């Protein structure tokens, strides 16, 4: 292994899957601003949109994505810029 190319600031970080609220803890160098308490210990928190516990490839289940809600939000947000 080459010396001096790997970061030295590894620490335990809590990763939270926002789609199913699953939390797992692993070592990482990711920068975070939030923290989360797990089993009485406070960890830096990094939020994920999808992880192995919610991805259809790993779970074998398909998930319905609310695209209609997203489109409606977009249209409502930018309706004020519509030319008359």
QUINOR-V532845 format. One record per pair of residues at least 24 apart in sequence whose ideal C-beta (glycine too) atoms are under 10 Angstrom apart, sorted by the first residue. I is the first residue (numbers start at 1). J is the second residue. Records with the same first field share a line. If there is no record, write none. Layout:
# QUINOR-V532845
I: J, J
This chain:
# QUINOR-V532845
11: 43, 44
12: 38, 41, 43, 44
13: 43, 44, 45, 46
14: 38, 41, 42, 43, 44, 45, 46, 47
15: 43, 44, 45, 46, 47, 48, 51
16: 45, 46, 47, 48, 51
17: 47, 48, 49, 50, 51, 52, 53, 54, 55
18: 47, 48, 49, 50, 51, 54
19: 48, 49, 50, 51, 53, 54, 55, 63
20: 50, 51, 53, 54, 59, 63
21: 53, 54
22: 48, 51, 52, 53, 54
23: 51, 53
24: 48, 51, 52, 53
